[in-house]
Amino acid sequence: MASSHRSSPAPRGGRDGIYPKERDPSPHRCRSIRSLPDVCPKEPTGEGRGLCPSVVAEHDRWTVYSSKVNLPAALNDPRLAKRESDFFTKTWGLDFAETEVMPSFYLPNITREHFGPYLQEMAQRERIHERCKTICPNKDDVDAVSSITTNHDKSRAELEQVPKIFMKPEFALEDPATFNSVLPWSHFNSAGGKSSRDVASSKLLQEKLSHYLDVVEVSIARQISLRSEAFFHAMSSQHELQDRLQETQRAVAILRGRTAAIDRVMCQGPLRALRTALTRNNCVKLHNKLKLMAAVHQTQPTVQLLLSTSEFVGALELISTTKEVLQQELQGIHSFRHLGSQLCELEKLIDKMMVEDFSMYARSDLNRSLKEEPQVLEKERLECLVFGLLRQRKLDFLDIYSDEMILAAKAIVTQCVAESVLGGQNFIIKKTVRKHQSDQMRVMTFPQWFELLKNVFESFLLYLQKIKATLCVIRNVVLEVLASNQKIRLLEEAGSGAAGQEDSPGPSASQGEAELAYLTHEGLFISDALNEAQQNQQAGVQDQSSVTGSRIQAAGSDSASGPTETSVSREQSFMSGENMMPTDLELNRIINNIQELLYSASDVSHDRCVKVLTARAKDGSLERLSSAEFVCLSQAVETFVRDTEELCGRRSANRFVHRFHEERKTKLSLLLDNERWKQAEVPAEFQDLVNSIADGRITLPERKIPGPEDRKPTEFLLVNGQKYAVVGTVLLLIRIFLEYCQCVNDIPSIATDMLTRLSDLLKHFNSRSCQLVLGAGALQVVGLKTITTKNLALASRCLQLVVHYIPVIRAHFETKLQPKQFSVLRHFDHITKDYNDHIAEISAKLVAIMDSLFEKVLSKYEVKAPMPSACFRNVCKQMAKMHEAISDLLPEEQTQMLFLRINASFKLHLKRQLARLGVVNDGGPQQGLVVVDVAFYTENMAALKSLERLDLNMVEIWEQKR
């Protein structure tokens, strides 16, 4: 390598006396040419002339002084011709590629037009020069070409002298065969002695191998001389690259120093401040988390304290909040792994305690004195219990109150009887203390018993007032919960609307976050840390964990708060326990149940008073009362009924209506289950009943004592001149719905209840008769062998009779209802539709029976003598049987319509069979045979009763010609 990157001036002379011609510097160039670095070291020659010649300055001619380099360096990678490319790819990888250098903006764009004058000037001279070269070639070029050709041929001839085995890639002397080929043992004495001949042979072999080596070295040197220019150009390029790398190294060192200064001055301080802010935030969060854990740790003792004071609502709220905190804030903490299950068990225990406490409250409230104490006992305790039960969805607490209410009603009568017996002065009463209550009341005189009855009435009125006040408190709590649910729903809707209208963050904020997004610290973005620190500094709000901890502490301190604080806490409980609270539908159902419970209390009171009356009346003592005593008793009963009606808001006839309806529905079910669906005789009393209905008297007539002059039963029931063949169940059904009408006449206030029950009864008759007849249920229930066409026609006629009376019943109930109650009359419209649909289904069933018969019989019909055919005889026979079965049961119009549908079915099947047989109305013999059968059919149909004038239109059996 050269010791200096700059080439020295070229010497004036050389060892061989060759002095290159000095070239004058060109005056036309704007700047001097920068020579490539010299790869030859500056060494003094043996003659002391100075330095070796410069390769850059005298690159046109090459001498032995122009090269000094070791052979392994030149032979490092002989595959590549361009050493500069090999240098970059070896250093920076195979992916290195030269990039295009952008042209300089300071140099003009040189085009071919700039060289135009020069080319015109030199064109003539170039032609003359080329012609001269052709005539007389250059001696140097000829010598050079001949020298290169001669040297190349000579080197090839010399290399061919070298054995080919040395040129093979798999050449290896350790291989015995190769070694024997290179050093044949034939030149050596096998006996081990060394003769002069063997010595000469070995010397000759050594000389030969040395000659081969010289040939190869000379060839290698020749190849190196041919490639010397590229080799030295690569060496000079490497020196220039080293200079540029040193400059780059210095620039990188300066840049790193400046970067370190920027990091020290501008980055380390702010980053330290951010780390400190993050550390502070983490410490605040840890402190709040520890406070929250401390609050949760005190949950169970606080719950026990609240339960000791019967603060079930506060305990449930505390448990709910703690469970929420465990799931959201303290999830995964090992020390609280069992607290969730413990709280669930504690919640179940509170449920049982609330149910037991409510049962004890109801028992103590209903069994306390009725006169002196206030109506509602411990109102706030009741409100807390009801709210806790609602919060835990224990919606059956009214059943508990109902059971206690019934027991308390029984105890009222017992207590009144005991007070009357102990306060009496009669010796007979004192001797009957150990007897039953009914016996005790029967041995009393009427004044004593009447006084007892008035005490019972008064006690039950106080009893109902107390129940009404208690239920009013419960109802207010339920309404409060319902209003809270609606408020929560409105707040959620308003919150969702406000969230949808929030503006998106501006581009400046997102841009600032993007600028800091690449900096991270402990898994957090610095931008997030900045935003969080700013929010904490500006808003000054606590974390969610601290808020939740305050909720836990607030829930634990509710036990010491007053009434105002209790209502506020209840409102907060509404808000926090929204998911556990009953739905609006369930709350409305509870409100309805509260009203029904008040009605039930009125019914229970009436039942107990009725038992007091019946216990006295068993031996007929009430029938022996004087008129004055009976008037007093009647007035007392009417006063009690009126007071209970005012107190409860309705007359206590619901139980009577229910029992009345159930008795008649059960009676109707028994009649239907034993009905064999055969025509029954109509007794004269039912005909009179129907006649009275036709005259407008919708009442039950008085029963007459049968006598010898009474009329015999008839076969049909005459209604407005029409005959109805009916079964016995329908006759009793008429009497049953007249009983409903009679009840409405006696008690108009129960008209709506009776109408609903009567519509249920009519629906039951329709559905049950459909199951028994159309559904063939009578085969199993009664034991009928089959459901005949007569059974079907009779069922249809019975349904038609009921349909006839539905408008009459509707008009009667309409006179008993208020105008605002007319909407319940729509039940009769639905019932009429159901009955008509049932009648239509029976008619379709009768047609379907004959349709299946026609399909079976006519499929075997053949047009051949004798006539009429057996097939048509069978059809006419079946039609006569059908007519005989239904003609006496159904009116003439219905019979005609039914047989018209049956005839249409017959024509359809006959037309299909004739088309199948290929019989057409062509006047041929087969058509004549069919005409005879059809005439036989029409004659038989016309012979049937009420079908004489029926238009059968038998022309439709033939296919129309096209």
Steps between C-alpha positions, in 0.01 A plus 500: 500500500613852440598697803331808366165544333634770269714394205847648470624677185616270226881447481693623204667174425481128567722197537466396136568846370142560406403861544136582446408813311393781719156629424422865515204588717197578295405866519138438402398313817324696773635290783786258554443131485515325837720194462419173668714400798818312426511142617878466472717593796757767459829312510844608379630301203829319494648777290390764745292680244202571713146356520332248276287626212135598565236269363255785471737733319635234261210265468535480123813285528555241766838389633612269776551805723133580479394196706594374840242274668497150640341225294244366758342847522457512124365144490252555786190477276589456136133445401417871495649733242404818682663511840306807612170314479645204691622733774159660562305176484745325735482786745131593488339181365358383171207743526732797442429673168624818347246776494461759235657832587284796432642742243649826626284806472810718433612320182329572169320227314741406218332371183627389163448848355789634712741265314356582156765755391781276626368196319464696175854627535650160581290289262726561199816433702350178645424366153853574387638336816290187456606472137865528599460232769351269246780554254780496758413346842676616818814310572440508878150361465620226268781415736270506798245277332759261375672501837175425686412225254846351513512515881153347527590214263829450676341489846237258377769273355697513824195425713417203283833350608377486857314169562126531528493330836633817664211700354220277633285642787520171690883501503623373841840351574364305797318284249728200427404485132571870451826474691616204287411691185696807602797312656528167316695242700651368185766768526614365835662173593258272665786323686585812686840552349577823323684463175621782282213432266244541774663820612491632149135401464403676818689810399336490164157472664582788731613713210184414312276597791698820546453572131125446537500741793688761303260467210204549724660794682590666174146453375364639825736797477389559143136495607578739782676735261191498278276589797736735678307813410181375664689374804678828563181693435333296776786572738482873432120491547549331836729782616248761395227308680707493816534877483128541467435256782728700726309816414173319568635372831591852606154628399329218690709573810402867483130406455508258792657762720234750411225237554642418844497869585138532385407192707675641807357850468149449355386138558624362828336768714153481341510120496595499866203729568268268307631197687445680826142588398431139404648379827283746692188385313583139573550581866163681512331204336668260740393712796141510378508126435626437852225724643247307291635170628476630855137599440419160345673329792249667734199379295412193704515670844296787362240261358474326837449837667226594252324166545502543875287812451283336227641734233456246221499758222831653606654153542385393151626824348836454671527140377403599147755783492772277643432228242517758225832627637638145521408433139625830356763659725644217710481208262787255541605604852593181683391611847140558378462174306237363742320825575268480197357160598472614863300805393269279287431276799445806716254634242304172508493520879364855479227377263388242754519754782288749304234238423488392863498859622217589262303197616554599864403860421179392324411267788564761769325773299184297434472348847547819703219698658271659242369803687771681690821461295570686169395346174854439367755345734862615450447655159869547419580141591227384263631724221853368544378140498289550187778679318751230597265225380445683171872554456563128547204417270313319778168583339290246689498691828132588446419129526658501845286797597189328357558188712549706813191702408281187487633377835438842654140500369435167668651629821270806495186287514649277769601800709159666468319181601733452795446859617122463470501172694725628775306826529154335514303468823284211401566179686433290196767687303752453780440126499569479126843661498669178395260435213564580134445856378191410297349330800581800716332736254186283476441502878519881510194711503435715194611828671823331612562346159408823319744690721764240413419544129536879523837455677609267221390755237683779679815291545506405130458862396799595714680196361434614140606857581828375642562274200416781260744736674776237495437417134499873421853529646612198297339645187679833550836321520424310178395823327820666619705216350300524176562876478869444570523247217344748260737772619800274444377417152462869413847577633650220291326626186618855569854378566514300178375804304761727657775248428401492135527881473850535644752660261799301381846619612663760278784429258749693711457267795534188288805652329663573834436145613648370176817700560549340843369154416843353437621571854404232750560454867398196701253390236318836486510761227643831612207678336259298714704587805487870413126494443442310822717743698318799352161351578604428857632855544203678338204297620636389835264203514570179675530163332208267463638282774484782755145581390403137543667495841293800605189317379591205722559729797175685430307175479651391831401821674134493396402321818554811710312736267156645563181482290620756246829321455313169471288626210811637328676169551200319357513723192868416460414135542248533220770642275769247591279190511323562170602165353366307799171683526180346357383616160213742448273213403575313824449815707164569335402140568590548868284815512206303358565221751492754783153613388389139462635427848277776640204345319601162637510647853144625446393156378664332798321738736166425335567125514574509870189709565293260292628214710389687812153533345483135383619374836202674659260390228576124510225427752253736327531774759511773236166385362341551843601867520242767536455761231676766710796270567521404130495869398783579745702205370440598137598862565821393677596270214422763236697761693799266525484420127474870414793590724721229354403609148602858576820383665612254232349661191284211379220276612611167628325295237806375322515181699132436439547557126798267491321224689186545290698471176710203611190305605331547162814441299558175688137401444527573126823299474333199665202526264723512192711208617184287532327626182445230233402758233158359428184702451324563831136570574415854602303527827216753511677715762794561262260591220330746737843635595583560134161662444555736792836603354328569169253719688790705643510354854866410561437344843456160651128415545377351823495122514156348454379195683438230236137398461296262285407778262860577400601455137720222372856563376538593135753382244630843399555833671303774331680836490332777303326245280815296424556145613822420684601141563719522810680288758423517870820695580391796287165521679681524832744752349206729422391483862857561619549822306157614618633453853788735415248754372296463815808572715564815302137602560543448873852657528561744212843598637645161408392524134855520363619205707197294402544588133861385509404175674210435260724554196744253651217249546386535137857460376537190712184345349621574146854364545390193696225405253753537216737262677225246562336500154740624236800376696323167570568534872157351577629162384720475809302718744150361444579181312335573164591256223531769235412863432214487248371767264197527727723585796673768294173652379356500852813675638477761224133569582579538872771754421256690279256521792771653725593746224132601482498596871837683514349832372220465754751457785708789370202734491408402856851567636521825310210636703689424823836656405620857515594660165870491591470122551362422152845390381455167681211417263756416232532158664166405343629592151796266544278222631258534206789472255636191674157331492447578130845364419414181686172465309684548170753233599217252568347571156841453338537171688164374363606592146840337554332173605305483174804622302711207619210264418471638144874470446497137611188394306547695175860391461357152412229632266490346150272605214332177400164328523281427686365842589468658748840383613571353843728795573219757455260280697746503791546879476124563503460267795764687703347836406161379625654390830671839542172680426310282742752571777508879473169607341306487826778672696599788275262756347409476132730781382806350669417155364478636145831690534670194642379273217600758239859477634477118509369499139791723391743252654323213318520679163871570550587134566275378216660746258848377594397135454342568159815683390705206621281258302504723192121541481392825332169649401526399134158337473651154500375190683721562807359847545153348482579258779632782716191708431284212625700482826485876548123500441464229763704713742294817441172312540608361834618841618171661397310232690656612828305733728561876448735427207234487227583841354878473548695594184768230469646629166647166390629641170823594682617137507614527135822657385441816300605472136764746384 
